[in-house]
Amino acid sequence: MGEVILSVRNLHHTYLQGTPLAREALRGAHLTVRRGEIAALVGESGAGKSTLLRFLNGLLTPTERGCVTILGQDTADPRTDLSALRRRVGLVFQEAHQQLLERFVGDDVAYGPRQLGLAREEVRSRVYEALRAVGLDPDLFVDRHTFSLSGGEMRRVALAGVLAMRPEVLLLDEATTGLDPQGRQEVHRLLRALREEQGVTIVLVSNDMEEVAALADTVTVLKEGQTVLEGAPSQVLTQPERLRALGLAEPPTVRLAWALKKAGFPLAGEPMRSEELVEAIWQGMKG
């Protein structure tokens, strides 16, 4: 078991509290993320996922009930340097255009490293490295206007801007929305590489259960601002009836596996990933 680096306990949050427009977004949420994990956060629309992400890099801090600890620091403690924490915990918003600050792609990706006071050559190196990591040719994109980009390209540039800061923790809100299948696979490969080669811890908000099954080490389900289910993917994603009751769908592989078992096919285990299902079917045919 690795070191706990993100911890949320009994967190409550109300937007516009004390006004007629008050809206309760979190009401007792909890989450534990260990170093080096890819943790998936799922739930139907309005469950509180995006709000919880903003607490995980200090954009929001507890003002009602609950405690949030990031890299060993209590975010509600006035002595905590939230700006320093945000340099270590990068957040990519669901709406990528909200994150683009500069006119040109190269300047936008360079924005964070420049704030660190890095030398010009180091900034340039990070920009090119980050753009390549997200599948964009730096020579073709550094001088592109940010708002001439497609939605998928904006999402990649927003991710590159965060990666250029070399965060210890990466928070992604629907990271692959708007990307074609090839683009999604490229992002998946990037996330695995960040975890395996650089030890980056990742929290991924996604309602694509196939994506969650492919990437996640742990899954936490939110419902109306509360944590209602958590555990390994093999524990959470293999409960079709429970997931449907929570407004979610099981991964297609799980659905097919259940159908095969119901039809009497000798399928062993609870395969979730496509390669696991293929192997289970092969073994069943051999047996």
Phi, psi and chi 1 to 4 in degrees:
 res  aa     phi    psi   chi1   chi2   chi3   chi4
   1 MET       -  126.8  -60.4  -70.3  -77.4      -
   2 GLY   -81.3  174.9      -      -      -      -
   3 GLU   -69.2  135.1  168.3 -162.5    5.6      -
   4 VAL   -74.7  121.6  173.5      -      -      -
   5 ILE  -116.3  -14.8   60.9  171.5      -      -
   6 LEU  -131.1  127.0  -60.9  174.8      -      -
   7 SER  -139.6  127.1  174.8      -      -      -
   8 VAL  -124.4  129.6  175.9      -      -      -
   9 ARG  -132.5  123.9  -69.5  -72.7  174.9  -92.4
  10 ASN    48.2   49.3 -168.5   34.3      -      -
  11 LEU   -86.3  129.4 -175.7   60.9      -      -
  12 HIS  -120.7  141.1  -67.6 -111.2      -      -
  13 HIS  -153.5  132.4 -176.8   71.1      -      -
  14 THR  -123.4  122.5  -56.7      -      -      -
  15 TYR   -74.8  140.8  -71.5  108.6      -      -
  16 LEU    54.4   41.8  -58.4  173.8      -      -
  17 GLN   -58.9  139.1 -171.2  173.9   28.4      -
  18 GLY    84.1    5.2      -      -      -      -
  19 THR  -118.5  165.2   76.0      -      -      -
  20 PRO   -63.8  -16.8  -23.1   33.9      -      -
  21 LEU   -96.8   11.6  -61.0  176.0      -      -
  22 ALA   -55.0  136.6      -      -      -      -
  23 ARG  -138.5  121.5  178.2  175.4   67.0   84.4
  24 GLU   -79.7  116.5 -167.4  174.5   34.3      -
  25 ALA   -99.0  -36.1      -      -      -      -
  26 LEU  -130.0  138.0  -63.0  174.7      -      -
  27 ARG  -145.5   70.1   51.2 -169.5 -170.2   95.9
  28 GLY   103.5   29.1      -      -      -      -
  29 ALA   -73.3  146.0      -      -      -      -
  30 HIS  -141.7  154.1   59.5  -94.2      -      -
  31 LEU  -160.7  140.6  174.9   71.3      -      -
  32 THR  -131.0  126.9  -59.8      -      -      -
  33 VAL  -126.8  130.8  179.6      -      -      -
  34 ARG  -101.6  154.3  -62.0  179.6 -177.5  -82.5
  35 ARG   -57.5  133.6 -173.1  176.3  -64.2  -80.9
  36 GLY    85.9   -1.0      -      -      -      -
  37 GLU   -83.1  157.3  -75.6 -175.8  -21.7      -
  38 ILE  -108.1  110.7  -63.2 -179.6      -      -
  39 ALA  -107.2  125.9      -      -      -      -
  40 ALA   -97.6  138.7      -      -      -      -
  41 LEU  -119.3  116.0 -171.5   58.8      -      -
  42 VAL  -128.1  163.5  -56.0      -      -      -
  43 GLY   159.1  156.8      -      -      -      -
  44 GLU   -67.7  168.3   59.0 -171.3  -15.0      -
  45 SER   -55.6  133.4  179.2      -      -      -
  46 GLY    86.8    6.7      -      -      -      -
  47 ALA   -75.1  -17.2      -      -      -      -
  48 GLY   109.5    9.6      -      -      -      -
  49 LYS   -63.7  -49.4  -53.4 -177.7  -62.7  -65.6
  50 SER   -65.8  -36.6  -65.2      -      -      -
  51 THR   -62.6  -44.4  -61.9      -      -      -
  52 LEU   -62.1  -39.5 -174.4   52.6      -      -
  53 LEU   -58.6  -39.5  -85.8 -165.7      -      -
  54 ARG   -66.8  -25.8  -77.1  158.5  172.2   74.8
  55 PHE   -74.5  -27.5  -84.0   94.8      -      -
  56 LEU   -77.3   -9.3  -67.0  178.6      -      -
  57 ASN  -127.3   18.2   86.8  -33.1      -      -
  58 GLY    81.1    8.5      -      -      -      -
  59 LEU   -66.1  -32.9  -79.2  178.0      -      -
  60 LEU  -119.6  146.4  -65.9  174.2      -      -
  61 THR  -129.2  152.5   56.9      -      -      -
  62 PRO   -60.7  128.4  -23.9   34.9      -      -
  63 THR  -123.8  -11.3   56.2      -      -      -
  64 GLU  -109.7 -103.1  -60.3  173.6   41.6      -
  65 ARG  -116.2  152.2  -79.6 -179.8  -72.8  166.5
  66 GLY   113.9  168.8      -      -      -      -
  67 CYS  -137.8  136.9  176.4      -      -      -
  68 VAL  -126.2  124.3  177.4      -      -      -
  69 THR  -119.3  125.6  -55.9      -      -      -
  70 ILE  -120.4  120.8  -58.9  172.1      -      -
  71 LEU    49.5   43.5  -63.4  166.4      -      -
  72 GLY    81.4    3.3      -      -      -      -
  73 GLN  -115.9  131.6  -60.3 -175.7   60.3      -
  74 ASP   -76.6  117.4 -177.9  -10.9      -      -
  75 THR   -70.9  -17.1   61.7      -      -      -
  76 ALA   -85.1   -9.7      -      -      -      -
  77 ASP   -74.8  122.0 -172.5  -28.2      -      -
  78 PRO   -61.3  -16.4   17.9  -29.5      -      -
  79 ARG   -81.9  -11.1  -64.8  169.1  -63.6 -179.9
  80 THR   -74.6  129.6  -63.7      -      -      -
  81 ASP   -86.0   95.1 -175.4  -17.8      -      -
  82 LEU   -66.2  -34.2  -65.4  175.7      -      -
  83 SER   -62.1  -41.6  -65.1      -      -      -
  84 ALA   -65.4  -38.2      -      -      -      -
  85 LEU   -64.0  -40.5  -85.5 -177.4      -      -
  86 ARG   -66.3  -24.1  -67.8 -173.2 -161.6  111.0
  87 ARG   -72.6  -21.4  -70.9 -165.4  -72.2  -89.6
  88 ARG   -97.2  -18.0  -59.1  171.5   67.9 -170.7
  89 VAL  -124.2  103.4 -178.4      -      -      -
  90 GLY   -89.7  140.3      -      -      -      -
  91 LEU  -122.9  126.7  169.5   61.0      -      -
  92 VAL  -107.0  116.5 -179.1      -      -      -
  93 PHE   -70.3  158.6  -64.4  120.4      -      -
  94 GLN   -64.4  -41.4 -176.1  174.3    5.7      -
  95 GLU   -93.0   97.3  -61.0  -63.8  -26.9      -
  96 ALA   -59.4  -34.9      -      -      -      -
  97 HIS   -63.6  -22.8   66.5  -89.4      -      -
  98 GLN   -66.8  -18.1  -64.0  177.8   -3.8      -
  99 GLN   -99.7   -8.5 -151.6  152.1  -13.8      -
 100 LEU   -89.8  119.0  -56.3 -178.2      -      -
 101 LEU  -108.3  -23.1  -56.0  172.1      -      -
 102 GLU  -112.6  164.3  -61.3  -73.1  -11.4      -
 103 ARG   -72.0  -37.8 -176.3  179.6  178.8 -173.6
 104 PHE  -111.2  147.9  -64.4  102.8      -      -
 105 VAL   -56.8  -48.0  167.6      -      -      -
 106 GLY   -59.3  -42.3      -      -      -      -
 107 ASP   -67.1  -35.5  -71.3  -24.8      -      -
 108 ASP   -66.4  -45.8 -162.1   87.0      -      -
 109 VAL   -66.7  -30.0  178.4      -      -      -
 110 ALA   -79.4  -11.7      -      -      -      -
 111 TYR   -56.3  -51.2 -178.9   84.6      -      -
 112 GLY   -63.5  -52.2      -      -      -      -
 113 PRO   -56.8  -35.6  -28.9   36.6      -      -
 114 ARG   -64.3  -35.2  -76.8  173.6  177.6  158.8
 115 GLN   -66.5  -21.5  -57.0  -49.9  -56.6      -
 116 LEU   -80.8   -6.8  -62.1  177.8      -      -
 117 GLY    75.8   25.5      -      -      -      -
 118 LEU   -73.8  155.7  -60.6  176.1      -      -
 119 ALA   -63.9  154.1      -      -      -      -
 120 ARG   -56.4  -43.1 -177.2  176.0  178.7  178.6
 121 GLU   -66.3  -36.7  -78.0  -53.7  -51.9      -
 122 GLU   -66.9  -40.7  174.2   64.6   14.9      -
 123 VAL   -60.8  -47.8  170.6      -      -      -
 124 ARG   -60.5  -42.4 -175.9  178.2 -174.4  -81.9
 125 SER   -60.9  -43.0  173.8      -      -      -
 126 ARG   -66.9  -38.4  -70.5 -164.3 -177.1 -159.9
 127 VAL   -61.8  -49.2  168.3      -      -      -
 128 TYR   -65.3  -40.8  -87.3   60.2      -      -
 129 GLU   -63.0  -44.8  177.4 -174.9  -72.3      -
 130 ALA   -67.7  -41.2      -      -      -      -
 131 LEU   -64.2  -41.8  -73.9  171.7      -      -
 132 ARG   -63.2  -38.5  -71.3 -167.0 -170.2   97.6
 133 ALA   -61.1  -33.7      -      -      -      -
 134 VAL   -95.2    9.8  -61.0      -      -      -
 135 GLY    84.7   23.0      -      -      -      -
 136 LEU  -114.4  130.2  -62.0  177.5      -      -
 137 ASP   -71.4  115.0 -176.1  -23.1      -      -
 138 PRO   -56.1  -39.7  -22.8   32.8      -      -
 139 ASP   -64.3  -25.6  -67.0  -34.3      -      -
 140 LEU   -92.2  -21.3  -62.9  178.7      -      -
 141 PHE  -112.7  -21.9  -83.0   88.5      -      -
 142 VAL   -59.4  -30.9  -72.3      -      -      -
 143 ASP  -101.5    9.8  -66.8  -35.1      -      -
 144 ARG   -76.4  146.0  -73.9  -85.5  -59.5  -87.0
 145 HIS   -71.8  131.0  -72.5  -95.7      -      -
 146 THR   -59.8  -37.5   51.4      -      -      -
 147 PHE   -91.7   14.3  -69.3   97.4      -      -
 148 SER   -98.5   -0.9   72.5      -      -      -
 149 LEU   -79.4  155.2  -58.0  173.1      -      -
 150 SER   -72.6  168.6   68.6      -      -      -
 151 GLY   -59.1  -42.6      -      -      -      -
 152 GLY   -65.6  -38.8      -      -      -      -
 153 GLU   -66.9  -39.1  -71.4  168.4  -16.9      -
 154 MET   -59.4  -41.7  -76.7 -172.8 -178.8      -
 155 ARG   -63.5  -40.2 -173.0  165.9  -64.6  -80.5
 156 ARG   -67.2  -40.8  -69.8  170.4 -173.8 -108.8
 157 VAL   -65.9  -40.5  170.3      -      -      -
 158 ALA   -60.4  -42.1      -      -      -      -
 159 LEU   -65.7  -40.5  176.4   54.2      -      -
 160 ALA   -61.4  -39.6      -      -      -      -
 161 GLY   -61.4  -35.6      -      -      -      -
 162 VAL   -75.1  -42.3  172.5      -      -      -
 163 LEU   -63.5  -30.7  -67.5  179.6      -      -
 164 ALA   -63.1  -19.4      -      -      -      -
 165 MET   -83.7   -9.2  -64.7  -70.6  -71.5      -
 166 ARG    52.8   60.8  -62.6 -178.7 -180.0  170.1
 167 PRO   -72.8  156.0   29.6  -36.7      -      -
 168 GLU   -79.5  -31.5  -63.9  174.6   45.8      -
 169 VAL  -127.2  136.6 -178.9      -      -      -
 170 LEU  -120.9  123.0 -178.3   60.3      -      -
 171 LEU  -108.2  125.2  -48.7  175.1      -      -
 172 LEU  -125.1  122.0  -59.4  166.0      -      -
 173 ASP  -102.8  101.7 -163.0  -12.6      -      -
 174 GLU    54.3   58.0  -58.9  -74.6   -1.2      -
 175 ALA   -62.7  -27.9      -      -      -      -
 176 THR  -106.9    7.1   57.0      -      -      -
 177 THR   -61.0  133.3  -61.4      -      -      -
 178 GLY    86.5   -4.1      -      -      -      -
 179 LEU   -94.9  147.5  -61.3 -178.5      -      -
 180 ASP   -75.5  169.6   59.7   22.9      -      -
 181 PRO   -53.6  -40.0  -29.2   36.4      -      -
 182 GLN   -64.9  -41.3  179.9 -179.8  -17.2      -
 183 GLY   -63.1  -39.8      -      -      -      -
 184 ARG   -63.1  -42.9  -75.5 -163.8  -66.5  -86.4
 185 GLN   -63.4  -37.5  -71.0  -57.5  -47.6      -
 186 GLU   -63.9  -42.5  -72.0  174.0   -2.8      -
 187 VAL   -64.7  -41.1  171.3      -      -      -
 188 HIS   -59.4  -44.5  -69.1  179.0      -      -
 189 ARG   -63.1  -39.2  -74.7 -166.7  -69.3  -89.7
 190 LEU   -62.8  -45.4  169.2   62.1      -      -
 191 LEU   -64.0  -41.1  -62.4 -176.5      -      -
 192 ARG   -63.4  -40.8  -68.4 -170.2 -172.6  100.2
 193 ALA   -65.7  -40.9      -      -      -      -
 194 LEU   -60.2  -41.1  -73.1  170.9      -      -
 195 ARG   -72.1  -46.8 -169.4  -92.4  -65.2  -86.1
 196 GLU   -77.4  -36.2  -66.0  166.3    8.7      -
 197 GLU   -96.4  -29.5  -62.6  170.4   14.0      -
 198 GLN  -116.9   -5.3  -59.8  179.1   31.5      -
 199 GLY    71.9   21.2      -      -      -      -
 200 VAL   -71.3  133.7  176.2      -      -      -
 201 THR   -88.2  136.8  -57.6      -      -      -
 202 ILE  -127.7  132.6  -61.9  166.1      -      -
 203 VAL  -115.0  121.3 -179.5      -      -      -
 204 LEU  -118.7  116.4  175.0   72.1      -      -
 205 VAL   -87.5  123.6  166.2      -      -      -
 206 SER  -160.4  141.1  176.6      -      -      -
 207 ASN  -108.0   11.1  -79.6  -18.4      -      -
 208 ASP   -86.7   98.7 -179.7  -20.1      -      -
 209 MET   -67.6  -25.6  -69.1  -55.5 -178.4      -
 210 GLU   -66.3  -40.0 -171.0  171.9   10.2      -
 211 GLU   -64.9  -43.1  177.5  172.1   81.8      -
 212 VAL   -61.7  -44.7  170.9      -      -      -
 213 ALA   -62.9  -35.2      -      -      -      -
 214 ALA   -74.4  -29.2      -      -      -      -
 215 LEU  -112.7  -36.3  -67.8  173.8      -      -
 216 ALA   -80.3  144.4      -      -      -      -
 217 ASP   -92.2  -31.9  -60.2  -56.3      -      -
 218 THR  -136.9  154.5   62.8      -      -      -
 219 VAL  -131.8  131.2 -177.5      -      -      -
 220 THR  -121.5  128.8  -61.7      -      -      -
 221 VAL  -107.3  127.4 -176.9      -      -      -
 222 LEU  -104.1  144.1  -69.8 -177.1      -      -
 223 LYS  -140.4  115.1  174.4   74.9  170.4  179.3
 224 GLU    51.7   44.0  -63.1  177.0  -11.0      -
 225 GLY    82.8    3.8      -      -      -      -
 226 GLN  -118.1  147.8  -67.9 -178.6  -57.1      -
 227 THR   -80.8  119.9  -60.5      -      -      -
 228 VAL  -115.8  -14.3  -66.6      -      -      -
 229 LEU  -159.6  137.1 -172.1   59.8      -      -
 230 GLU  -156.2  153.6   57.8 -172.7  -24.6      -
 231 GLY   154.2 -170.4      -      -      -      -
 232 ALA   -68.9  153.6      -      -      -      -
 233 PRO   -53.1  -37.0  -27.3   35.7      -      -
 234 SER   -65.3  -21.2   58.5      -      -      -
 235 GLN   -90.4  -39.5  -61.7  169.8  -45.6      -
 236 VAL   -87.4  -46.3  174.7      -      -      -
 237 LEU   -80.9   -5.6  -58.6 -177.0      -      -
 238 THR  -101.7   23.1   54.1      -      -      -
 239 GLN  -117.6   72.1  -59.0 -175.2   53.6      -
 240 PRO   -55.0  -44.9  -23.4   32.9      -      -
 241 GLU   -65.9  -40.4  -66.2 -179.4    0.6      -
 242 ARG   -65.9  -43.3 -179.0   78.9 -173.7  -82.6
 243 LEU   -62.2  -43.5  -71.1  172.3      -      -
 244 ARG   -63.1  -36.9  -69.2  170.3 -165.0  162.1
 245 ALA   -64.9  -24.0      -      -      -      -
 246 LEU   -94.7    9.3  -65.6  170.8      -      -
 247 GLY    81.3   19.3      -      -      -      -
 248 LEU  -121.3  164.0  -58.7  168.6      -      -
 249 ALA  -115.5  143.9      -      -      -      -
 250 GLU   -70.9  158.5   70.5  -83.8   15.0      -
 251 PRO   -59.3  148.3  -20.7   31.8      -      -
 252 PRO   -54.8  -35.1  -24.7   33.0      -      -
 253 THR   -64.5  -39.5   47.2      -      -      -
 254 VAL   -65.7  -41.8  172.2      -      -      -
 255 ARG   -60.9  -44.5 -169.4  179.8  -50.1  125.6
 256 LEU   -67.5  -40.2  178.6   54.9      -      -
 257 ALA   -60.7  -43.1      -      -      -      -
 258 TRP   -63.8  -40.4  -84.7   63.7      -      -
 259 ALA   -64.0  -40.8      -      -      -      -
 260 LEU   -64.1  -43.1  -72.4  170.0      -      -
 261 LYS   -64.2  -40.6  -72.0 -178.2  178.0 -179.4
 262 LYS   -63.4  -33.2 -171.0  174.7 -178.9  179.9
 263 ALA   -80.5   -2.0      -      -      -      -
 264 GLY    94.9    8.0      -      -      -      -
 265 PHE   -73.5  134.1 -173.2   85.7      -      -
 266 PRO   -76.2   79.2   29.6  -35.6      -      -
 267 LEU  -101.8  121.9 -165.4   69.5      -      -
 268 ALA   -90.0  147.5      -      -      -      -
 269 GLY    74.2 -166.4      -      -      -      -
 270 GLU  -126.3   72.9  -61.1  -73.8   -6.5      -
 271 PRO   -65.4  136.3   23.6  -33.5      -      -
 272 MET  -115.8  -39.0  -67.7 -178.7  -56.9      -
 273 ARG   -89.4  152.4  -60.4  177.3  174.4   90.0
 274 SER   -58.5  -40.5   56.2      -      -      -
 275 GLU   -66.8  -33.0   60.9  -89.3   20.7      -
 276 GLU   -68.1  -39.9  -66.2  172.2  -13.2      -
 277 LEU   -66.3  -42.4 -179.4   58.5      -      -
 278 VAL   -59.3  -45.0  168.8      -      -      -
 279 GLU   -64.4  -41.1  176.9   63.4   21.7      -
 280 ALA   -65.2  -39.4      -      -      -      -
 281 ILE   -64.7  -43.0  -68.4  172.5      -      -
 282 TRP   -60.2  -45.0  173.3 -114.8      -      -
 283 GLN   -65.2  -37.5  -67.7  -60.3  -32.2      -
 284 GLY   -65.0  -37.4      -      -      -      -
 285 MET   -68.8  -37.4  -67.2  173.1   64.7      -
 286 LYS   -69.4  -35.4  -73.8  169.1   52.8  178.0
 287 GLY   -74.3      -      -      -      -      -
